[in-house]
């Protein structure tokens, strides 16, 4: 008959192999579970869940087999006695109980006996008391203090208002419009470009351009612009106006988006440029750009 004691030396290796197998199965379960939760495809998630379930069942079987082998190994190797002693020591701690002899023996009573008291003899010995001598201290001399007068009240220095750029009068010829701009009339520049596509949108909008192009497109939005309102567009180069004019606004709707353009026959040369828009005589918006060689 097969005897487990004959293979007692092999059981530790079998137990270790089962432990490693269970650890490997746990790792595989965690990996499959993560794939089942994170995969974007349903088929892959289904297959991963199936693998995780199979590995879990195999881990349970391996765990039961490992537990049985541990019980056999502990029992047949004599370690069950040691385990029982350790468990008993941890679960039970004996508490000493009083015996009959210790309960019947009375404890001695300590009685304090009076001790003789020495009566002290008091002898009056005359002592000389010190005589207090008063020494006159010098009278402090008061020094004159500076009288702090009222501080002058600070006066706010008026800050001159920032000058609003006005339209160059010597450069623009008024059209003599009689339509007064509304309080909500606005012009807002959105971009400048050198080309426009078929949808009337800028192709190369930016703030830096190469020299050589002749036409510059200015894209802007308008708000509250009534037909006939005078508006002005001016092109500056290095701070000096070089092109522009005043026009009567023509649009069917008071709000929208459009563009205009400046064209120089000799082309735009290198320099710092600026486009300014005016409604009436007041500047509404501006945009700067650079032309490089």
LINMODA-V239536 format. One record per pair of residues at least 4 apart in sequence whose C-alpha atoms are under 7 Angstrom apart, sorted by the first residue. I is the first residue (numbers start at 0). J is the second residue. If there is no record, write none. Layout:
# LINMODA-V239536
((I/J) (I/J))
This chain:
# LINMODA-V239536
((3/7) (4/75) (6/10) (9/13) (10/14) (10/72) (11/15) (12/16) (13/17) (14/18) (14/65) (15/19) (16/20) (17/21) (17/61) (17/65) (18/22) (19/23) (20/24) (21/25) (21/58) (21/61) (22/26) (23/27) (24/28) (24/54) (24/58) (25/29) (26/30) (27/31) (28/32) (28/51) (28/54) (28/55) (29/33) (30/34) (31/35) (31/47) (31/48) (31/50) (31/51) (32/36) (32/47) (32/48) (32/51) (33/37) (34/38) (34/44) (34/47) (35/44) (35/45) (35/47) (35/48) (36/44) (38/43) (38/44) (40/44) (41/45) (42/46) (43/47) (44/48) (45/49) (46/50) (47/51) (48/52) (49/53) (50/54) (51/55) (52/56) (53/57) (54/58) (55/59) (56/60) (57/61) (58/62) (59/63) (60/64) (61/65) (62/66) (63/67) (64/68) (65/69) (66/70) (67/71) (68/72) (69/73) (70/74) (71/75) (72/76) (73/77) (73/78) (73/79) (74/78) (74/79) (78/82) (79/83) (80/84) (81/85) (82/86) (83/87) (84/88) (85/89) (86/90) (87/91) (88/92) (97/101) (97/102) (98/102) (99/103) (100/104) (164/282) (165/280) (165/281) (165/282) (166/280) (166/281) (166/282) (167/171) (171/244) (171/245) (172/244) (172/245) (173/245) (174/245) (174/246) (176/227) (176/228) (176/229) (178/227) (178/228) (179/228) (180/184) (180/228) (181/223) (183/222) (183/223) (184/222) (184/223) (184/224) (185/221) (185/222) (185/223) (185/283) (186/219) (186/220) (186/221) (186/222) (186/283) (186/284) (187/219) (187/220) (187/221) (187/284) (188/218) (188/219) (188/220) (188/284) (188/285) (188/286) (189/218) (189/219) (190/204) (190/217) (190/218) (191/204) (191/205) (191/215) (191/216) (191/217) (191/218) (192/201) (192/202) (192/203) (192/204) (192/205) (192/215) (192/216) (192/217) (193/203) (193/214) (193/215) (193/216) (194/201) (194/202) (194/203) (195/199) (195/200) (195/201) (195/202) (196/200) (196/201) (196/202) (206/288) (206/289) (207/288) (207/289) (207/290) (208/289) (208/290) (208/291) (209/290) (209/291) (209/292) (210/267) (210/268) (210/269) (210/290) (210/291) (210/292) (211/266) (211/267) (211/268) (212/266) (212/267) (213/262) (213/263) (213/264) (213/265) (213/266) (213/267) (214/260) (214/261) (214/262) (214/263) (215/260) (215/261) (215/262) (216/258) (216/259) (216/260) (216/261) (217/258) (217/259) (217/260) (218/257) (218/258) (218/259) (219/256) (219/257) (219/258) (220/255) (220/256) (220/257) (221/254) (221/255) (221/256) (222/253) (222/254) (222/255) (223/253) (223/254) (224/253) (224/254) (225/253) (226/248) (226/249) (226/250) (227/247) (227/248) (227/249) (228/247) (228/248) (229/245) (229/246) (229/247) (229/248) (229/278) (229/279) (230/245) (230/246) (230/247) (230/248) (230/277) (230/278) (230/279) (231/244) (231/245) (231/246) (231/276) (231/277) (231/278) (232/243) (232/244) (232/245) (232/275) (232/276) (232/277) (233/240) (233/242) (233/243) (233/244) (233/274) (233/275) (233/276) (234/240) (234/241) (234/242) (234/243) (234/273) (234/274) (234/275) (235/239) (235/240) (235/241) (235/272) (235/273) (235/274) (236/240) (236/241) (236/270) (236/271) (236/272) (236/273) (237/270) (237/271) (237/272) (263/267) (268/290) (269/290) (269/291) (269/292) (270/289) (270/290) (270/291) (271/288) (271/289) (271/290) (272/287) (272/288) (272/289) (273/285) (273/286) (273/287) (273/288) (274/285) (274/286) (274/287) (275/284) (275/285) (275/286) (276/282) (276/283) (276/284) (276/285) (277/281) (277/282) (277/283) (278/282) (278/283))
